[in-house]
Amino acid sequence: MDDDKVAKAAALLAEARRTGVRLRGLPDDCLPVNAAKSNAIGDETARQLGEAVSGYKISFLFKPREAPFISPLFESRIFAAPAEIPASLTPSLFIEPEITFRLQHDLPPRD
């Protein structure tokens, strides 16, 4: 997947985010084939949106030596509890809450 296809996929995702119009999927010619390509699309989408990133969501497919999927969490979509989330932010009316915590001190080194 070349840079043009990454940019195309990111532009579609960014437009869907800006307008709230649901994107049913990416065209076949810009579907990511692995975590690295998916991450490149996520990075480019964040760049195109220009929103502040406050954290990252990381998931693994449980495949040996497979890179994790890394998605930015935008400041505009992080809410402190208790929170009321405007329905306009979730046009599908589906919500996937993430539970996060902030470390106050460095973790000790491990073997």
RODO-2510 file (C-alpha; in nm, 4 decimals, decimal comma):
residues 111
     n   res          X          Y          Z
     1     m     0,0000     0,0000     0,0000
     2     d     0,1597     0,3239    -0,1112
     3     d     0,1329     0,6726     0,0394
     4     d    -0,1439     0,7745    -0,2030
     5     k    -0,3658     0,4891    -0,0852
     6     v    -0,2951     0,5706     0,2793
     7     a    -0,3854     0,9349     0,2116
     8     k    -0,7050     0,8316     0,0276
     9     a    -0,8200     0,6062     0,3115
    10     a    -0,7366     0,8737     0,5686
    11     a    -0,9243     1,1414     0,3725
    12     l    -1,2365     0,9236     0,3652
    13     l    -1,2147     0,8552     0,7385
    14     a    -1,1449     1,2191     0,8245
    15     e    -1,4406     1,3356     0,6131
    16     a    -1,6700     1,0853     0,7836
    17     r    -1,5496     1,2090     1,1222
    18     r    -1,6019     1,5763     1,0297
    19     t    -1,9468     1,5316     0,8755
    20     g    -2,0874     1,2499     1,0874
    21     v    -2,1862     1,0678     0,7679
    22     r    -2,1356     0,6976     0,8213
    23     l    -1,8676     0,5340     0,6103
    24     r    -1,9716     0,1796     0,5222
    25     g    -1,6143     0,0733     0,4564
    26     l    -1,3023     0,1636     0,2695
    27     p    -1,2712     0,0901    -0,1029
    28     d    -1,0807    -0,2285    -0,1807
    29     d    -0,7878    -0,0362    -0,3268
    30     c    -0,7083     0,1310     0,0060
    31     l    -0,7910    -0,1409     0,2590
    32     p    -0,4973    -0,2009     0,4930
    33     v    -0,3449    -0,5476     0,4727
    34     n    -0,1666    -0,5476     0,8089
    35     a    -0,1290    -0,3543     1,1336
    36     a     0,1505    -0,1352     0,9971
    37     k    -0,0687    -0,0129     0,7093
    38     s    -0,3652     0,0320     0,9420
    39     n    -0,1482     0,2370     1,1769
    40     a    -0,0239     0,4494     0,8862
    41     i    -0,3850     0,5260     0,7937
    42     g    -0,4637     0,6132     1,1560
    43     d    -0,1628     0,8452     1,1781
    44     e    -0,2550     1,0170     0,8529
    45     t    -0,6194     1,0514     0,9583
    46     a    -0,5087     1,2183     1,2819
    47     r    -0,2811     1,4504     1,0851
    48     q    -0,5614     1,5457     0,8458
    49     l    -0,8069     1,6088     1,1289
    50     g    -0,5553     1,8230     1,3162
    51     e    -0,7072     1,7305     1,6517
    52     a    -0,5075     1,7020     1,9721
    53     v    -0,4264     1,3401     2,0610
    54     s    -0,4578     1,2652     2,4315
    55     g    -0,3774     0,8953     2,4301
    56     y    -0,3794     0,5771     2,2273
    57     k    -0,5849     0,2607     2,2116
    58     i    -0,3729    -0,0452     2,1436
    59     s    -0,4988    -0,3888     2,0454
    60     f    -0,3307    -0,7117     1,9442
    61     l    -0,4488    -0,9917     1,7182
    62     f    -0,2610    -1,2560     1,9161
    63     k    -0,0460    -1,3539     1,6208
    64     p     0,3218    -1,4219     1,6839
    65     r     0,5384    -1,1199     1,6059
    66     e     0,2414    -0,9226     1,4681
    67     a     0,2573    -0,5506     1,5365
    68     p    -0,0230    -0,4033     1,7500
    69     f    -0,2965    -0,1839     1,6085
    70     i    -0,2572     0,1663     1,7498
    71     s    -0,5401     0,4215     1,7311
    72     p    -0,5269     0,7788     1,8569
    73     l    -0,7758     0,8942     2,1188
    74     f    -0,8657     1,2527     2,0427
    75     e    -0,8969     1,5073     2,3210
    76     s    -1,2358     1,6143     2,1844
    77     r    -1,3730     1,2650     2,2479
    78     i    -1,2437     1,2129     2,6015
    79     f    -1,4934     1,2806     2,8780
    80     a    -1,4420     1,2762     3,2531
    81     a    -1,6944     1,0779     3,4550
    82     p    -1,9730     1,1439     3,5105
    83     a    -2,0353     1,2561     3,1550
    84     e    -2,3218     1,3061     2,9152
    85     i    -2,2210     1,2303     2,5579
    86     p    -2,4099     1,4173     2,2862
    87     a    -2,5848     1,1753     2,0496
    88     s    -2,4460     1,3798     1,7594
    89     l    -2,0990     1,2401     1,8390
    90     t    -2,2194     0,8839     1,7868
    91     p    -2,4446     0,8816     1,4780
    92     s    -2,4645     0,5017     1,4868
    93     l    -2,5771     0,5224     1,8510
    94     f    -2,3142     0,2605     1,9302
    95     i    -2,0502     0,3526     2,1807
    96     e    -1,7359     0,1710     2,2802
    97     p    -1,6267     0,3094     2,6137
    98     e    -1,2633     0,2889     2,7081
    99     i    -1,1473     0,2852     3,0664
   100     t    -0,8225     0,4682     3,1121
   101     f    -0,6053     0,5668     3,3998
   102     r    -0,3159     0,8005     3,4473
   103     l     0,0022     0,6809     3,6146
   104     q     0,1180     0,9253     3,8781
   105     h     0,4685     0,7773     3,9077
   106     d     0,7057     0,5796     3,6882
   107     l     0,6715     0,2050     3,7149
   108     p     0,9720     0,0244     3,8602
   109     p     1,1965    -0,1601     3,6129
   110     r     1,1359    -0,5317     3,5606
   111     d     1,3630    -0,8169     3,4558
***
